[in-house]
Amino acid sequence: MGFSARVEECLRKIKSYGKEDLADILHEIGEVVPLITLQSRFRLYLEDLTGGILNCVLARGRIRQVVRNYVFSLTDENYLVSRVYIDQEDAEFANREHLPTRARQLLKILAWWHQSSCR
């Protein structure tokens, strides 16, 4: 099946699902996003308004398991993910030292995990 046909098939399946089929919808999103974006890694966060958190429900890439274990407060601007959610804008940074302390700590953990998993 070609690229365009695979994307169309995934989108058709997504449109056919109802709100009770969230797991199936997420699976299809996990299949189609890399095809469309040509990126091997991405994350999808859902809001849990009762808990006041952003929860990573889908992640692709080498560190997907580590990323899925973190939840972020909806309103804590110390988290880059939360700031992107609040501002509704992409976040870019050239220097890690400009990140909040918690974000730098998370990057260190992810770097350590990545190094240890590549051995």
Residue frames as qw, qx, qy, qz and C-alpha x, y, z in Angstrom:
[[0.000, 0.890, 0.455, 0.000, 0.00, 0.00, 0.00],
 [0.425, 0.484, -0.014, 0.765, 1.44, 3.39, -1.00],
 [0.199, -0.071, -0.412, 0.887, 1.95, 6.39, 1.26],
 [0.338, -0.091, -0.093, -0.932, -1.18, 8.25, 0.19],
 [0.669, -0.222, -0.597, -0.382, -3.34, 5.14, 0.31],
 [0.531, -0.196, -0.697, 0.441, -2.09, 4.27, 3.83],
 [0.008, -0.046, -0.297, 0.954, -2.80, 7.80, 5.08],
 [0.503, -0.128, -0.306, -0.798, -6.27, 7.75, 3.53],
 [0.658, -0.217, -0.716, -0.084, -6.98, 4.34, 5.08],
 [0.357, -0.176, -0.613, 0.682, -5.94, 5.54, 8.57],
 [0.173, 0.020, 0.099, -0.980, -8.03, 8.71, 8.25],
 [0.584, -0.180, -0.530, -0.587, -11.03, 6.70, 7.06],
 [0.584, -0.252, -0.742, 0.212, -10.74, 4.43, 10.10],
 [0.172, -0.119, -0.444, 0.871, -10.43, 7.40, 12.46],
 [0.353, -0.065, -0.145, -0.922, -13.56, 9.00, 11.00],
 [0.631, -0.203, -0.649, -0.374, -15.51, 5.76, 11.45],
 [0.436, -0.169, -0.745, 0.475, -14.79, 5.46, 15.19],
 [0.361, -0.808, -0.312, -0.346, -16.97, 6.89, 17.92],
 [0.142, -0.781, 0.381, -0.475, -15.91, 8.60, 21.15],
 [0.843, -0.414, 0.294, -0.177, -15.87, 5.26, 22.98],
 [0.934, 0.250, 0.037, 0.252, -13.13, 3.98, 20.63],
 [0.099, -0.955, 0.276, 0.050, -10.37, 6.25, 21.96],
 [0.637, -0.424, 0.593, 0.251, -7.77, 3.44, 22.07],
 [0.691, 0.387, 0.528, 0.306, -8.40, 2.60, 18.41],
 [0.258, 0.956, 0.085, 0.108, -8.27, 6.27, 17.42],
 [0.333, -0.836, 0.413, 0.142, -4.95, 6.71, 19.24],
 [0.734, -0.102, 0.599, 0.303, -3.56, 3.62, 17.52],
 [0.578, 0.656, 0.387, 0.292, -4.45, 5.02, 14.09],
 [0.003, 0.993, -0.116, 0.020, -3.00, 8.42, 15.00],
 [0.570, -0.599, 0.515, 0.227, 0.20, 6.63, 16.00],
 [0.711, 0.198, 0.575, 0.354, 0.31, 5.05, 12.55],
 [0.429, 0.782, 0.355, 0.279, -0.55, 8.10, 10.45],
 [0.181, -0.965, 0.077, 0.174, 1.36, 10.96, 12.14],
 [0.521, -0.474, 0.522, 0.481, 4.83, 9.61, 11.24],
 [0.543, 0.391, 0.616, 0.416, 3.67, 9.12, 7.65],
 [0.167, 0.924, 0.305, 0.158, 2.42, 12.68, 7.36],
 [0.241, -0.952, 0.166, 0.090, 5.19, 14.46, 9.26],
 [0.766, 0.464, -0.363, 0.256, 8.09, 12.21, 8.22],
 [0.149, -0.636, 0.574, -0.494, 9.17, 12.31, 11.89],
 [0.596, -0.024, -0.801, 0.047, 9.86, 9.12, 13.82],
 [0.301, -0.284, -0.697, 0.585, 9.02, 10.66, 17.19],
 [0.250, -0.458, -0.155, -0.839, 6.09, 12.61, 18.54],
 [0.070, -0.189, -0.806, 0.556, 3.92, 12.88, 21.63],
 [0.330, -0.497, -0.469, -0.652, 0.21, 13.30, 22.14],
 [0.062, -0.053, -0.670, 0.737, -1.06, 14.76, 25.40],
 [0.314, -0.590, -0.617, -0.416, -4.64, 14.69, 26.60],
 [0.186, -0.444, 0.310, -0.819, -6.07, 17.01, 29.21],
 [0.441, -0.407, -0.787, 0.144, -7.35, 15.52, 32.43],
 [0.128, -0.603, -0.022, -0.787, -9.37, 18.45, 33.69],
 [0.745, -0.602, -0.210, -0.199, -10.47, 16.68, 36.87],
 [0.831, -0.318, -0.083, 0.448, -6.85, 16.06, 37.84],
 [0.003, 0.973, -0.109, -0.206, -5.53, 19.29, 36.35],
 [0.513, -0.456, 0.607, 0.401, -2.86, 17.47, 34.36],
 [0.617, 0.576, -0.391, -0.367, -1.61, 16.80, 30.87],
 [0.769, -0.224, 0.598, -0.015, -1.09, 13.10, 30.36],
 [0.213, 0.495, -0.698, -0.471, 1.05, 11.65, 27.57],
 [0.821, 0.117, 0.429, -0.359, -1.21, 9.00, 26.06],
 [0.879, 0.417, 0.170, 0.160, 0.82, 8.28, 22.94],
 [0.148, -0.838, 0.436, 0.292, 4.52, 8.60, 22.26],
 [0.916, 0.363, 0.041, 0.166, 6.73, 7.34, 19.47],
 [0.280, 0.814, -0.433, 0.268, 10.51, 7.29, 19.39],
 [0.586, 0.224, -0.701, 0.339, 13.37, 5.82, 21.39],
 [0.088, 0.074, -0.657, 0.745, 12.42, 7.29, 24.77],
 [0.464, -0.362, -0.433, -0.683, 8.66, 6.77, 24.48],
 [0.649, -0.419, -0.628, 0.097, 8.34, 4.72, 27.70],
 [0.383, -0.200, -0.370, 0.823, 10.15, 7.34, 29.80],
 [0.126, -0.149, -0.155, -0.968, 8.05, 10.16, 28.34],
 [0.534, -0.399, -0.572, -0.478, 4.78, 8.34, 29.00],
 [0.566, -0.361, -0.635, 0.383, 5.61, 8.04, 32.70],
 [0.177, -0.139, -0.233, 0.946, 5.49, 11.83, 33.22],
 [0.007, 0.793, 0.589, 0.155, 2.39, 13.90, 33.78],
 [0.271, 0.154, -0.060, 0.948, 2.43, 17.68, 33.76],
 [0.032, 0.591, 0.537, -0.601, 0.36, 20.18, 35.67],
 [0.342, 0.726, 0.503, 0.321, -1.92, 22.19, 33.40],
 [0.051, -0.979, -0.120, -0.157, -0.97, 25.45, 35.10],
 [0.643, -0.625, 0.202, 0.393, 2.64, 25.05, 36.28],
 [0.486, 0.861, -0.140, -0.043, 4.73, 27.20, 33.94],
 [0.366, -0.654, 0.650, 0.126, 7.89, 25.50, 35.19],
 [0.659, 0.097, 0.725, 0.176, 7.07, 22.69, 32.76],
 [0.015, 0.277, -0.518, -0.809, 7.74, 23.39, 29.10],
 [0.052, -0.323, -0.889, -0.321, 4.84, 21.13, 28.09],
 [0.077, -0.705, -0.615, 0.346, 2.50, 23.11, 30.33],
 [0.051, -0.573, 0.086, 0.814, 3.76, 26.44, 28.97],
 [0.034, 0.023, -0.724, -0.688, 3.07, 25.26, 25.42],
 [0.097, -0.522, -0.846, -0.052, -0.41, 24.20, 26.52],
 [0.107, -0.714, -0.393, 0.569, -1.11, 27.52, 28.25],
 [0.020, -0.555, 0.257, 0.791, 0.34, 29.71, 25.47],
 [0.744, 0.502, 0.425, -0.116, -0.97, 27.53, 22.63],
 [0.403, 0.844, -0.336, -0.112, 2.28, 28.21, 20.77],
 [0.902, 0.187, -0.271, 0.278, 5.28, 26.09, 19.81],
 [0.485, -0.835, 0.227, 0.128, 8.25, 26.31, 22.14],
 [0.784, 0.466, -0.194, 0.360, 11.78, 26.61, 20.89],
 [0.470, -0.849, 0.211, 0.117, 14.97, 27.06, 22.82],
 [0.621, 0.657, -0.383, 0.189, 18.57, 27.38, 21.74],
 [0.192, 0.453, -0.694, 0.525, 20.14, 27.09, 25.18],
 [0.614, -0.363, -0.701, -0.017, 19.04, 24.51, 27.75],
 [0.333, -0.137, -0.504, 0.785, 20.17, 26.81, 30.54],
 [0.246, -0.120, -0.046, -0.961, 17.23, 29.12, 29.76],
 [0.579, -0.320, -0.669, -0.339, 14.79, 26.32, 30.60],
 [0.595, -0.628, 0.170, -0.472, 13.14, 26.13, 34.02],
 [0.227, -0.515, 0.800, -0.211, 14.95, 23.97, 36.59],
 [0.750, 0.059, 0.595, -0.281, 12.49, 21.07, 36.34],
 [0.776, 0.609, -0.042, -0.162, 12.83, 20.95, 32.56],
 [0.258, 0.712, -0.647, 0.091, 16.64, 20.81, 32.84],
 [0.461, -0.317, 0.779, -0.282, 16.34, 18.02, 35.41],
 [0.840, 0.306, 0.364, -0.262, 14.03, 16.06, 33.11],
 [0.614, 0.715, -0.325, -0.072, 16.47, 16.49, 30.22],
 [0.055, -0.600, 0.780, -0.172, 19.28, 15.10, 32.38],
 [0.669, -0.046, 0.682, -0.293, 17.17, 12.07, 33.28],
 [0.813, 0.527, 0.139, -0.207, 16.23, 11.49, 29.65],
 [0.389, 0.751, -0.534, 0.005, 19.87, 11.86, 28.54],
 [0.309, -0.430, 0.820, -0.217, 20.99, 9.37, 31.22],
 [0.774, 0.176, 0.537, -0.286, 18.26, 6.93, 30.21],
 [0.709, 0.674, -0.124, -0.167, 19.14, 7.27, 26.53],
 [0.179, 0.692, -0.696, 0.072, 22.85, 6.65, 27.20],
 [0.437, -0.272, 0.816, -0.264, 22.19, 3.62, 29.38],
 [0.799, 0.325, 0.415, -0.289, 19.76, 2.09, 26.90],
 [0.613, 0.724, -0.287, -0.137, 22.24, 2.43, 24.01],
 [0.172, -0.618, 0.766, -0.055, 24.89, 0.34, 25.78]]
